[in-house]
């Protein structure tokens, strides 16, 4: 069990220090991944950025993800009953929401380029794995040199799935019995927008 997200970040950073990481960038998933990513970025002396991503739901069931979009890219799993027009309209709506989040968290600052970078994707835990899988698919389209996921806790069966999509998975707990991410933290309060904004203040310049 971890005391809080900052503790989890410190423990992950120690494991990541054993890996030879060159030309790296830490990419956190808001909001819970940002405190974890902040500690990792500071420890490894790497720039920190966020990836804003939102799923695209099926027209008959919005909870069923058929893809995901960021502000820069998207991916879709083809479905015969989903039209191009629907995808076009969903992309517009999703990116409107993501743009509002971007303006709130980083203002006019441009996203750091990922091409040829070692991208360290960070969240505070994985439950279903859907968000991370969608994020990986989006990041791959930016042509990074490699993708490492740094995750404090996830179910053991999800670790196997993640491992197939990544160059490396760095985790602390891969649980046989999984009752939710919060059960592995003593303190797991919601991360506020103000904390995200504070942690994203640039401290390491991209190399």
C-alpha positions in Angstrom: 0.0 0.0 0.0 1.2 3.5 -0.8 0.8 6.5 1.5 -0.2 8.8 -1.4 0.5 9.5 -5.1 3.7 11.3 -4.3 5.0 8.2 -2.5 4.1 6.1 -5.5 5.9 8.5 -7.7 9.1 8.2 -5.7 9.0 4.4 -5.7 8.5 4.3 -9.5 11.2 6.8 -10.0 13.7 4.6 -8.2 12.8 1.7 -10.5 13.0 3.9 -13.6 16.5 5.1 -12.6 17.7 1.6 -13.3 16.7 1.9 -17.0 18.9 3.7 -19.5 16.5 6.4 -20.6 17.7 8.9 -23.3 15.8 11.7 -24.9 12.9 11.1 -22.5 9.7 12.9 -21.6 7.2 12.1 -18.8 3.6 12.2 -20.1 1.0 12.2 -17.3 -2.7 11.4 -17.6 -4.7 14.0 -15.7 -5.7 14.3 -13.1 -4.4 11.5 -10.9 -1.4 10.8 -12.9 0.0 14.3 -12.6 1.4 14.2 -9.0 3.0 10.8 -9.8 4.5 12.1 -13.0 5.7 15.3 -11.3 7.9 13.3 -8.9 9.2 11.0 -11.7 10.1 14.0 -13.9 11.9 15.8 -11.1 13.8 12.7 -10.1 14.9 11.8 -13.6 15.4 15.4 -14.6 13.0 15.1 -17.5 10.3 17.4 -18.9 6.7 16.8 -17.8 3.7 17.2 -20.0 0.2 15.9 -20.0 -1.8 13.9 -22.6 -5.4 14.9 -22.9 -7.5 12.1 -24.3 -11.1 11.2 -24.4 -12.9 8.2 -25.6 -15.3 8.1 -28.6 -18.3 6.1 -27.8 -20.5 4.0 -30.0 -23.7 5.9 -31.1 -25.9 3.3 -29.5 -23.9 3.0 -26.3 -21.7 6.0 -25.4 -20.0 3.9 -22.7 -18.7 1.4 -25.3 -15.5 2.9 -26.6 -14.9 2.5 -30.4 -11.8 4.8 -30.3 -10.3 7.9 -28.7 -9.0 11.3 -29.6 -6.5 13.8 -28.5 -6.2 17.4 -29.8 -3.6 16.2 -32.3 -4.7 12.8 -33.4 -7.3 10.0 -33.0 -7.8 6.3 -33.7 -11.0 4.4 -34.4 -11.8 0.7 -34.4 -14.0 0.3 -37.6 -17.6 -0.6 -37.0 -20.0 -1.2 -39.9 -22.8 0.5 -38.1 -20.8 3.7 -37.4 -20.8 6.3 -40.1 -18.0 8.7 -41.0 -20.3 11.6 -40.3 -20.8 10.4 -36.8 -17.1 10.1 -36.2 -16.6 13.6 -37.6 -19.2 15.1 -35.3 -17.9 13.2 -32.3 -14.4 14.4 -33.0 -15.6 18.0 -33.0 -17.4 17.6 -29.7 -14.5 15.7 -28.0 -11.9 18.2 -29.1 -14.0 21.1 -27.9 -13.9 19.5 -24.4 -10.2 18.7 -24.6 -9.4 22.3 -25.7 -11.2 23.6 -22.7 -9.1 21.3 -20.5 -5.9 22.4 -22.2 -6.7 26.1 -21.7 -7.3 25.4 -18.1 -4.2 23.3 -17.4 -1.5 24.7 -19.7 -2.9 27.8 -21.4 -1.3 28.5 -24.8 1.8 26.4 -24.2 2.3 23.9 -27.0 2.5 20.2 -26.3 6.0 18.9 -26.2 6.9 16.9 -29.4 7.0 13.1 -28.9 8.7 12.0 -32.1 11.9 10.0 -31.4 11.4 10.4 -27.7 11.3 7.8 -24.9 7.8 8.5 -23.6 7.1 7.6 -20.0 3.3 7.3 -19.7 2.2 7.8 -16.1 -1.1 7.3 -14.2 -1.9 6.6 -10.6 -3.2 3.1 -11.3 -5.0 1.0 -13.9 -8.3 -0.7 -13.3 -9.8 -1.8 -16.7 -6.9 -0.6 -18.7 -9.0 0.9 -21.4 -7.8 4.5 -20.9 -4.2 3.5 -21.0 -4.6 1.3 -24.1 -6.3 4.2 -25.9 -3.5 6.5 -24.8 -0.9 4.1 -26.0 -2.6 3.9 -29.4 -2.6 7.7 -29.7 1.0 8.1 -28.6 2.2 5.5 -31.1 0.9 7.7 -33.9 3.4 10.4 -32.8 6.3 8.0 -33.7 8.2 8.0 -30.3 11.3 5.9 -30.1 9.8 3.8 -27.3 6.9 3.9 -24.8 7.3 3.0 -21.1 4.3 2.9 -18.8 5.0 3.7 -15.2 2.0 2.6 -13.1 1.9 2.1 -9.3 -0.7 -0.6 -9.3 -2.8 -2.7 -11.7 -4.4 -6.1 -11.9 -2.0 -8.9 -12.9 -4.1 -9.9 -15.9 -4.0 -6.3 -17.2 -0.3 -6.2 -16.8 0.0 -9.0 -19.4 -2.2 -7.1 -21.8 -0.3 -3.8 -21.3 3.1 -5.5 -21.8 2.1 -6.5 -25.3 1.5 -2.9 -26.3 4.6 -1.3 -24.7 8.3 -1.4 -24.9 8.3 -1.8 -21.1 5.9 -1.7 -18.2 7.3 -0.5 -14.9 4.9 -1.2 -12.0 5.0 -1.6 -8.2 2.0 -3.9 -7.5 0.5 -6.3 -9.9 -2.4 -7.6 -7.9 -4.2 -11.0 -8.1 -7.1 -9.6 -6.0 -8.0 -6.1 -7.2 -10.7 -4.0 -5.6 -10.1 -0.7 -7.1 -7.1 1.7 -7.3 -8.0 3.6 -4.1 -7.7 0.4 -2.0 -3.9 0.5 -2.5 -3.5 4.1 -1.2 -3.9 5.4 2.4 -4.8 8.8 1.0 -6.5 8.9 -2.4 -8.3 12.2 -2.5 -9.4 13.7 -5.8 -6.6 15.8 -7.4 -7.9 19.4 -7.9 -7.4 21.5 -11.0 -5.3 23.9 -9.0 -2.9 21.1 -8.1 -2.6 20.0 -11.7 -1.9 23.5 -12.8 0.7 24.0 -10.1 2.5 20.7 -10.9 2.6 21.5 -14.6 4.5 24.7 -14.2 7.6 24.1 -16.4 10.7 23.3 -14.4 12.8 21.2 -16.8 13.4 22.4 -20.3 12.9 19.9 -23.1 16.2 18.6 -24.4 
